């Protein structure tokens, strides 16, 4: 039986999805869940293994895995720090979406859960035609959306949620990143507004936080990623 896949994306680049993916992976390992993380496309990286995979493993407290060295966990790595479609073009490559699916499927054969980190925000182009959100929709993956407390996050979060609703993407949870928060008042209000609009949109997905100390206690369980939470989607 193949494992489940949970997509992890952010409202923008630099919102904390790499750290969130690593922390969720660590929480799952600590609960005995057979989990592996994958980086769909990495840009701005000269090595064969994605820098974000190295960060996942560091946070998870483990070394590189065989699947990392084989390229399964980072199918496409490009040196130019740009959107995947441009980085691939400059690298004289084409991102084969079917190849991405095959790499993830192979990981599903060996692991109970694959945490699939995207690149940038939800509407980042993977090639000249398909956006990351389209890829997640077509694959049928549920989504964990990482947002933050910085100014402008309400707008970016609601736009991302509406993009999911439009496409029929299942939102498994929202992770609110308060690391290096600049203004506590704005952070508290942003959290309240996101919670309010989730209810207004009729979305029952749980909302958890993370900060410099890590994930909110029980966040992985709240998202149904470990025993004691809601059942994970398959």
TORVEX-286330 format. One record per residue (C-alpha): residue number from 0; x, y, z. Coordinates in steps of 0.2 Angstrom, whole numbers, always signed. Layout:
<pts>
(pt NUM,(X,Y,Z))
...
</pts>
This chain:
<pts>
(pt 0,(+0,+0,+0))
(pt 1,(+7,+17,-5))
(pt 2,(+9,+31,+8))
(pt 3,(+1,+48,+8))
(pt 4,(+8,+64,+1))
(pt 5,(+5,+81,+10))
(pt 6,(+10,+96,+0))
(pt 7,(+18,+110,+10))
(pt 8,(+18,+128,+2))
(pt 9,(+19,+145,+8))
(pt 10,(+10,+162,+4))
(pt 11,(+26,+168,-3))
(pt 12,(+45,+164,-4))
(pt 13,(+54,+165,+12))
(pt 14,(+39,+162,+23))
(pt 15,(+46,+148,+33))
(pt 16,(+40,+132,+24))
(pt 17,(+57,+124,+24))
(pt 18,(+58,+125,+42))
(pt 19,(+40,+120,+44))
(pt 20,(+43,+105,+34))
(pt 21,(+58,+100,+44))
(pt 22,(+49,+102,+60))
(pt 23,(+34,+92,+55))
(pt 24,(+45,+79,+49))
(pt 25,(+54,+78,+66))
(pt 26,(+38,+78,+75))
(pt 27,(+32,+63,+65))
(pt 28,(+49,+54,+67))
(pt 29,(+47,+57,+86))
(pt 30,(+30,+48,+85))
(pt 31,(+36,+33,+75))
(pt 32,(+29,+39,+59))
(pt 33,(+38,+33,+43))
(pt 34,(+41,+49,+35))
(pt 35,(+52,+57,+21))
(pt 36,(+53,+75,+15))
(pt 37,(+54,+80,-3))
(pt 38,(+58,+97,-12))
(pt 39,(+49,+98,-28))
(pt 40,(+60,+110,-37))
(pt 41,(+75,+120,-29))
(pt 42,(+83,+135,-37))
(pt 43,(+98,+145,-32))
(pt 44,(+107,+129,-28))
(pt 45,(+123,+123,-36))
(pt 46,(+123,+105,-28))
(pt 47,(+114,+90,-34))
(pt 48,(+105,+88,-17))
(pt 49,(+93,+103,-14))
(pt 50,(+99,+115,+0))
(pt 51,(+81,+113,+8))
(pt 52,(+84,+94,+9))
(pt 53,(+100,+97,+19))
(pt 54,(+90,+109,+31))
(pt 55,(+75,+96,+33))
(pt 56,(+88,+83,+38))
(pt 57,(+97,+95,+50))
(pt 58,(+80,+99,+58))
(pt 59,(+75,+81,+59))
(pt 60,(+91,+76,+67))
(pt 61,(+96,+64,+54))
(pt 62,(+109,+63,+40))
(pt 63,(+106,+62,+21))
(pt 64,(+96,+47,+16))
(pt 65,(+99,+35,+1))
(pt 66,(+84,+44,-8))
(pt 67,(+93,+60,-6))
(pt 68,(+109,+54,-14))
(pt 69,(+98,+46,-28))
(pt 70,(+90,+62,-32))
(pt 71,(+72,+56,-28))
(pt 72,(+70,+69,-14))
(pt 73,(+76,+84,-25))
(pt 74,(+71,+79,-43))
(pt 75,(+76,+96,-51))
(pt 76,(+90,+108,-44))
(pt 77,(+95,+124,-53))
(pt 78,(+109,+136,-49))
(pt 79,(+100,+152,-54))
(pt 80,(+89,+159,-40))
(pt 81,(+73,+162,-49))
(pt 82,(+56,+155,-52))
(pt 83,(+57,+137,-57))
(pt 84,(+51,+140,-75))
(pt 85,(+65,+153,-78))
(pt 86,(+78,+144,-68))
(pt 87,(+75,+128,-79))
(pt 88,(+75,+139,-95))
(pt 89,(+92,+146,-90))
(pt 90,(+98,+129,-86))
(pt 91,(+93,+123,-103))
(pt 92,(+81,+111,-96))
(pt 93,(+62,+107,-95))
(pt 94,(+53,+102,-79))
(pt 95,(+45,+86,-83))
(pt 96,(+29,+86,-72))
(pt 97,(+27,+67,-75))
(pt 98,(+45,+64,-69))
(pt 99,(+40,+74,-53))
(pt 100,(+25,+63,-50))
(pt 101,(+35,+47,-53))
(pt 102,(+49,+53,-40))
(pt 103,(+35,+56,-27))
(pt 104,(+27,+40,-31))
(pt 105,(+43,+30,-28))
(pt 106,(+45,+38,-11))
(pt 107,(+27,+33,-7))
(pt 108,(+31,+15,-10))
(pt 109,(+43,+15,+5))
(pt 110,(+36,+28,+17))
(pt 111,(+20,+31,+26))
(pt 112,(+20,+49,+23))
(pt 113,(+29,+61,+10))
(pt 114,(+30,+79,+15))
(pt 115,(+32,+88,-2))
(pt 116,(+38,+106,+0))
(pt 117,(+34,+117,-15))
(pt 118,(+44,+131,-22))
(pt 119,(+39,+149,-18))
(pt 120,(+21,+153,-17))
(pt 121,(+6,+143,-24))
(pt 122,(+5,+152,-40))
(pt 123,(+23,+150,-45))
(pt 124,(+25,+143,-63))
(pt 125,(+33,+126,-64))
(pt 126,(+34,+127,-83))
(pt 127,(+27,+139,-96))
(pt 128,(+9,+133,-93))
(pt 129,(+6,+125,-76))
(pt 130,(+7,+133,-59))
(pt 131,(+12,+124,-43))
(pt 132,(-6,+125,-37))
(pt 133,(-12,+116,-53))
(pt 134,(+1,+103,-50))
(pt 135,(-5,+100,-32))
(pt 136,(-23,+100,-38))
(pt 137,(-20,+87,-52))
(pt 138,(-10,+76,-41))
(pt 139,(-24,+77,-28))
(pt 140,(-13,+81,-13))
(pt 141,(-20,+90,+2))
(pt 142,(-11,+106,+7))
(pt 143,(-3,+113,+23))
(pt 144,(-1,+132,+20))
(pt 145,(+12,+141,+29))
(pt 146,(+9,+159,+32))
(pt 147,(+17,+172,+43))
(pt 148,(+14,+187,+55))
(pt 149,(+23,+200,+44))
(pt 150,(+13,+215,+37))
(pt 151,(+4,+210,+21))
(pt 152,(+1,+192,+26))
(pt 153,(-17,+193,+28))
(pt 154,(-19,+198,+10))
(pt 155,(-7,+184,+4))
(pt 156,(-15,+171,+15))
(pt 157,(-33,+175,+9))
(pt 158,(-27,+175,-9))
(pt 159,(-19,+158,-7))
(pt 160,(-34,+151,+1))
(pt 161,(-45,+158,-13))
(pt 162,(-34,+150,-25))
(pt 163,(-36,+133,-16))
(pt 164,(-55,+135,-16))
(pt 165,(-56,+139,-34))
(pt 166,(-46,+124,-39))
(pt 167,(-54,+112,-26))
(pt 168,(-37,+109,-16))
(pt 169,(-41,+102,+1))
(pt 170,(-33,+113,+14))
(pt 171,(-26,+101,+28))
(pt 172,(-20,+115,+39))
(pt 173,(-13,+132,+41))
(pt 174,(+4,+135,+50))
(pt 175,(+6,+153,+56))
(pt 176,(+25,+157,+57))
(pt 177,(+29,+170,+71))
(pt 178,(+48,+168,+70))
(pt 179,(+57,+184,+71))
(pt 180,(+40,+193,+73))
(pt 181,(+42,+212,+71))
(pt 182,(+25,+218,+78))
(pt 183,(+15,+208,+91))
(pt 184,(+0,+218,+88))
(pt 185,(+0,+215,+70))
(pt 186,(+4,+197,+72))
(pt 187,(-11,+194,+84))
(pt 188,(-23,+203,+73))
(pt 189,(-17,+194,+58))
(pt 190,(-19,+177,+67))
(pt 191,(-37,+182,+72))
(pt 192,(-42,+188,+54))
(pt 193,(-35,+172,+46))
(pt 194,(-45,+162,+59))
(pt 195,(-61,+173,+55))
(pt 196,(-60,+171,+37))
(pt 197,(-57,+152,+38))
(pt 198,(-73,+151,+47))
(pt 199,(-82,+163,+34))
(pt 200,(-76,+152,+20))
(pt 201,(-82,+137,+29))
(pt 202,(-65,+129,+30))
(pt 203,(-63,+118,+45))
(pt 204,(-44,+116,+43))
(pt 205,(-34,+118,+60))
(pt 206,(-23,+133,+63))
(pt 207,(-7,+131,+72))
(pt 208,(+8,+142,+76))
(pt 209,(+27,+141,+76))
(pt 210,(+40,+152,+82))
(pt 211,(+59,+152,+87))
(pt 212,(+55,+138,+100))
(pt 213,(+47,+127,+86))
(pt 214,(+30,+121,+82))
(pt 215,(+15,+124,+94))
(pt 216,(+13,+109,+105))
(pt 217,(+3,+95,+96))
(pt 218,(+3,+104,+79))
(pt 219,(+7,+88,+70))
(pt 220,(-6,+79,+79))
(pt 221,(-18,+93,+76))
(pt 222,(-15,+92,+57))
(pt 223,(-18,+73,+58))
(pt 224,(+0,+69,+54))
(pt 225,(+3,+58,+69))
(pt 226,(-7,+47,+80))
(pt 227,(-20,+56,+91))
(pt 228,(-25,+69,+77))
(pt 229,(-37,+68,+63))
(pt 230,(-34,+54,+50))
(pt 231,(-22,+58,+37))
(pt 232,(-28,+59,+19))
(pt 233,(-22,+46,+7))
</pts>
